[in-house]
Amino acid sequence: MGTAEELQANNTEISTQHAAVDWNVLNALSVLQKPGTQDLRVRLMTIFLRSSPPLIEGIKTAIVALDSQLLTTSAHTLKTTCLSLGAMKLGAICAELEQIGRNNVLKDAGDLPLLAVEQYVAVTTAFRDALEQSGE
């Protein structure tokens, strides 16, 4: 059940009740789907799940080490990916963390790193659930 044709034939749309992801954003990417290939949304969620752990770890490490450059880079990269895939809350938190890093005021981060981790867990859970629902 991995190709766009199979999903279309079964009238299947990746969706879930997880509020951590705006599924309309992710589902809108299906217009970029190439015939005969694995569902693009499935590929993007899988890539996110594989590539994002070092980014959230970078945010946590940066806060502890007071490393503004690491915070800026990790938060920026995670933000961009999240916003592209519909993880809007996590993207917004990362944008705030990125700005804190740019301004070199890591002591002002408050609960944002904890909120980022909580949202990250929610997003990754939502993506895993959606992948399981899609048969991947």
PASEBA-1860 file (N, C-alpha, C; in nm, 3 decimals):
! residues 136
1> MGTAEELQ> 0.084/-0.120/0.000/0.000/0.000/0.000/0.087/0.125/0.000 ~ 0.196/0.123/-0.075/0.288/0.234/-0.068/0.281/0.334/-0.182 ~ 0.222/0.298/-0.296/0.223/0.393/-0.407/0.102/0.484/-0.401 ~ 0.115/0.597/-0.466/0.005/0.692/-0.469/-0.118/0.631/-0.533 ~ -0.098/0.549/-0.637/-0.212/0.486/-0.704/-0.288/0.394/-0.609 ~ -0.213/0.318/-0.529/-0.278/0.228/-0.435/-0.356/0.306/-0.331 ~ -0.297/0.414/-0.281/-0.367/0.496/-0.183/-0.492/0.557/-0.244 ~ -0.478/0.606/-0.368/-0.592/0.666/-0.436/-0.700/0.562/-0.463
9> ANNTEIST> -0.659/0.445/-0.508/-0.754/0.339/-0.539/-0.834/0.298/-0.416 ~ -0.770/0.301/-0.302/-0.838/0.266/-0.178/-0.901/0.388/-0.111 ~ -0.891/0.503/-0.179/-0.944/0.629/-0.127/-0.889/0.657/0.013 ~ -0.762/0.630/0.030/-0.698/0.646/0.159/-0.625/0.780/0.164 ~ -0.645/0.850/0.271/-0.573/0.975/0.294/-0.507/0.966/0.429 ~ -0.381/1.004/0.436/-0.313/1.001/0.564/-0.374/1.108/0.652 ~ -0.430/1.063/0.760/-0.487/1.156/0.857/-0.488/1.088/0.992 ~ -0.500/1.167/1.094/-0.502/1.115/1.230/-0.562/1.219/1.321
17> QHAAVDWN> -0.587/1.180/1.442/-0.646/1.273/1.538/-0.540/1.354/1.613 ~ -0.414/1.327/1.586/-0.307/1.398/1.656/-0.308/1.546/1.619 ~ -0.320/1.630/1.719/-0.325/1.774/1.696/-0.186/1.834/1.674 ~ -0.082/1.756/1.694/0.054/1.808/1.679/0.089/1.838/1.534 ~ 0.009/1.785/1.440/0.036/1.802/1.298/-0.087/1.856/1.228 ~ -0.067/1.957/1.144/-0.174/2.005/1.057/-0.170/1.918/0.933 ~ -0.255/1.817/0.929/-0.252/1.718/0.823/-0.286/1.777/0.688 ~ -0.354/1.891/0.685/-0.384/1.956/0.557/-0.255/1.997/0.486
25> VLNALSVL> -0.156/2.041/0.562/-0.027/2.080/0.503/0.040/1.958/0.441 ~ 0.045/1.849/0.516/0.110/1.729/0.466/0.032/1.669/0.348 ~ -0.099/1.664/0.359/-0.179/1.608/0.250/-0.171/1.693/0.124 ~ -0.151/1.824/0.138/-0.139/1.912/0.021/-0.015/1.877/-0.063 ~ 0.084/1.816/0.000/0.206/1.778/-0.072/0.181/1.664/-0.170 ~ 0.067/1.598/-0.160/0.038/1.486/-0.250/0.027/1.531/-0.396 ~ 0.008/1.660/-0.420/0.003/1.709/-0.559/0.140/1.696/-0.627 ~ 0.245/1.682/-0.548/0.379/1.666/-0.602/0.413/1.519/-0.629
33> QKPGTQDL> 0.318/1.431/-0.601/0.339/1.288/-0.615/0.364/1.249/-0.761 ~ 0.468/1.169/-0.782/0.497/1.116/-0.915/0.431/0.979/-0.928 ~ 0.366/0.954/-1.040/0.300/0.824/-1.060/0.398/0.707/-1.046 ~ 0.350/0.602/-0.982/0.430/0.481/-0.971/0.536/0.483/-0.863 ~ 0.539/0.588/-0.780/0.638/0.595/-0.674/0.569/0.587/-0.538 ~ 0.650/0.560/-0.437/0.599/0.554/-0.302/0.533/0.688/-0.267 ~ 0.428/0.683/-0.187/0.360/0.803/-0.143/0.461/0.904/-0.087 ~ 0.462/1.023/-0.143/0.556/1.127/-0.103/0.543/1.159/0.046
41> RVRLMTIF> 0.420/1.163/0.095/0.398/1.195/0.237/0.462/1.089/0.325 ~ 0.452/0.965/0.285/0.514/0.856/0.360/0.665/0.873/0.361 ~ 0.722/0.903/0.245/0.867/0.925/0.236/0.911/1.041/0.325 ~ 0.836/1.151/0.322/0.875/1.269/0.400/0.866/1.243/0.550 ~ 0.761/1.175/0.593/0.750/1.142/0.736/0.862/1.049/0.778 ~ 0.896/0.954/0.694/1.003/0.860/0.725/1.137/0.932/0.733 ~ 1.163/1.021/0.640/1.287/1.099/0.643/1.293/1.184/0.770 ~ 1.181/1.247/0.806/1.177/1.328/0.928/1.212/1.242/1.050
49> LRSSPPLI> 1.152/1.125/1.059/1.176/1.039/1.175/1.322/0.993/1.183 ~ 1.386/0.979/1.068/1.527/0.936/1.065/1.624/1.052/1.088 ~ 1.590/1.170/1.038/1.687/1.280/1.039/1.671/1.379/1.154 ~ 1.558/1.379/1.221/1.534/1.482/1.323/1.591/1.455/1.462 ~ 1.616/1.330/1.503/1.669/1.310/1.639/1.796/1.392/1.671 ~ 1.894/1.402/1.580/2.010/1.484/1.614/1.976/1.633/1.632 ~ 1.871/1.678/1.568/1.833/1.819/1.579/1.773/1.850/1.715 ~ 1.683/1.763/1.763/1.624/1.787/1.895/1.731/1.768/2.003
57> EGIKTAIV> 1.822/1.673/1.980/1.934/1.655/2.073/2.025/1.777/2.072 ~ 2.045/1.835/1.954/2.126/1.956/1.943/2.067/2.071/2.022 ~ 1.935/2.083/2.019/1.868/2.188/2.097/1.891/2.165/2.246 ~ 1.872/2.042/2.291/1.891/2.012/2.434/2.036/2.035/2.477 ~ 2.129/1.989/2.395/2.271/2.007/2.426/2.309/2.154/2.429 ~ 2.259/2.230/2.333/2.291/2.373/2.324/2.246/2.449/2.448 ~ 2.129/2.415/2.499/2.077/2.484/2.617/2.166/2.455/2.738 ~ 2.202/2.329/2.756/2.286/2.289/2.870/2.425/2.351/2.859
65> ALDSQLLT> 2.481/2.350/2.739/2.617/2.400/2.717/2.622/2.550/2.690 ~ 2.506/2.613/2.683/2.497/2.755/2.650/2.567/2.786/2.517 ~ 2.541/2.701/2.419/2.602/2.711/2.286/2.500/2.775/2.190 ~ 2.512/2.905/2.171/2.413/2.977/2.091/2.417/2.935/1.944 ~ 2.535/2.907/1.891/2.546/2.866/1.751/2.476/2.732/1.727 ~ 2.498/2.635/1.815/2.433/2.505/1.803/2.281/2.520/1.816 ~ 2.237/2.603/1.908/2.093/2.625/1.923/2.035/2.686/1.797 ~ 2.099/2.788/1.744/2.051/2.855/1.624/2.041/2.759/1.507
73> TSAHTLKT> 2.145/2.683/1.484/2.149/2.590/1.371/2.047/2.477/1.386 ~ 2.044/2.414/1.503/1.952/2.302/1.525/1.808/2.348/1.519 ~ 1.777/2.458/1.585/1.640/2.508/1.588/1.595/2.553/1.448 ~ 1.685/2.619/1.375/1.650/2.665/1.240/1.618/2.547/1.148 ~ 1.702/2.446/1.149/1.683/2.331/1.062/1.556/2.256/1.098 ~ 1.533/2.234/1.226/1.413/2.163/1.269/1.288/2.246/1.239 ~ 1.296/2.376/1.259/1.184/2.466/1.230/1.140/2.455/1.085 ~ 1.235/2.465/0.996/1.205/2.463/0.853/1.136/2.333/0.813
81> TCLSLGAM> 1.190/2.223/0.860/1.132/2.093/0.829/0.993/2.080/0.887 ~ 0.977/2.119/1.012/0.847/2.108/1.078/0.739/2.189/1.007 ~ 0.770/2.311/0.972/0.670/2.396/0.906/0.634/2.340/0.769 ~ 0.731/2.279/0.701/0.704/2.219/0.570/0.613/2.097/0.578 ~ 0.617/2.028/0.692/0.541/1.904/0.707/0.415/1.920/0.793 ~ 0.385/2.041/0.835/0.262/2.065/0.910/0.275/2.058/1.060 ~ 0.395/2.044/1.112/0.417/2.043/1.257/0.433/2.188/1.304 ~ 0.322/2.260/1.299/0.325/2.405/1.316/0.364/2.449/1.458
89> KLGAICAE> 0.313/2.381/1.559/0.346/2.419/1.698/0.495/2.400/1.724 ~ 0.548/2.286/1.684/0.691/2.262/1.703/0.772/2.360/1.621 ~ 0.729/2.390/1.500/0.797/2.488/1.417/0.802/2.626/1.483 ~ 0.691/2.665/1.545/0.686/2.796/1.612/0.779/2.800/1.734 ~ 0.782/2.691/1.809/0.872/2.685/1.924/1.017/2.692/1.877 ~ 1.048/2.620/1.771/1.184/2.622/1.716/1.222/2.762/1.666 ~ 1.125/2.834/1.610/1.152/2.970/1.563/1.192/3.059/1.681 ~ 1.122/3.043/1.794/1.157/3.120/1.914/1.295/3.081/1.965
97> LEQIGRNN> 1.323/2.951/1.966/1.455/2.906/2.010/1.566/2.956/1.917 ~ 1.538/2.955/1.789/1.635/3.007/1.692/1.668/3.153/1.722 ~ 1.565/3.231/1.749/1.586/3.373/1.778/1.666/3.391/1.907 ~ 1.637/3.309/2.007/1.712/3.314/2.133/1.859/3.284/2.106 ~ 1.885/3.186/2.020/2.023/3.154/1.984/2.090/3.268/1.910 ~ 2.018/3.326/1.815/2.075/3.439/1.736/2.110/3.558/1.826 ~ 2.025/3.579/1.926/2.045/3.691/2.019/2.140/3.656/2.133 ~ 2.184/3.530/2.137/2.276/3.483/2.240/2.223/3.508/2.381
105> VLKDAGDL> 2.095/3.477/2.400/2.032/3.493/2.532/1.971/3.359/2.576 ~ 2.053/3.256/2.577/2.005/3.121/2.607/1.945/3.108/2.746 ~ 1.989/3.192/2.837/1.933/3.187/2.973/1.787/3.233/2.974 ~ 1.743/3.297/2.866/1.604/3.342/2.856/1.512/3.238/2.793 ~ 1.563/3.120/2.767/1.484/3.017/2.697/1.368/2.965/2.781 ~ 1.379/2.974/2.912/1.270/2.930/2.999/1.229/2.786/2.972 ~ 1.099/2.765/2.955/1.044/2.631/2.931/1.043/2.591/2.784 ~ 1.091/2.676/2.696/1.084/2.645/2.552/1.154/2.514/2.515
113> PLLAVEQY> 1.271/2.484/2.569/1.332/2.355/2.534/1.245/2.236/2.576 ~ 1.186/2.244/2.693/1.097/2.137/2.739/0.974/2.127/2.649 ~ 0.917/2.241/2.613/0.802/2.242/2.522/0.840/2.184/2.385 ~ 0.961/2.214/2.340/1.008/2.161/2.212/1.014/2.009/2.217 ~ 1.069/1.955/2.325/1.079/1.810/2.340/0.940/1.748/2.346 ~ 0.849/1.808/2.421/0.713/1.755/2.431/0.644/1.754/2.295 ~ 0.656/1.863/2.221/0.595/1.870/2.088/0.663/1.774/1.991 ~ 0.793/1.760/2.003/0.866/1.666/1.918/0.814/1.524/1.938
121> VAVTTAFR> 0.795/1.486/2.063/0.741/1.354/2.092/0.602/1.339/2.031 ~ 0.519/1.443/2.042/0.384/1.438/1.985/0.388/1.425/1.833 ~ 0.477/1.498/1.769/0.488/1.494/1.623/0.538/1.357/1.577 ~ 0.644/1.308/1.641/0.697/1.178/1.599/0.595/1.067/1.624 ~ 0.520/1.076/1.731/0.414/0.978/1.756/0.307/0.986/1.649 ~ 0.269/1.106/1.612/0.168/1.124/1.507/0.216/1.068/1.374 ~ 0.341/1.094/1.339/0.395/1.042/1.214/0.405/0.889/1.216 ~ 0.449/0.834/1.327/0.457/0.687/1.337/0.318/0.625/1.324
129> DALEQSGE> 0.221/0.684/1.391/0.083/0.635/1.382/0.031/0.642/1.240 ~ 0.059/0.754/1.171/0.014/0.770/1.033/0.081/0.669/0.941 ~ 0.209/0.643/0.964/0.280/0.545/0.882/0.222/0.405/0.905 ~ 0.191/0.376/1.029/0.130/0.245/1.060/-0.008/0.235/0.994 ~ -0.084/0.342/1.000/-0.218/0.345/0.938/-0.209/0.327/0.787 ~ -0.103/0.380/0.727/-0.089/0.371/0.582/-0.030/0.237/0.538 ~ 0.009/0.156/0.634/0.063/0.026/0.600/0.213/0.026/0.581 ~ 0.280/0.135/0.614/0.426/0.145/0.597/0.496/0.104/0.724
END
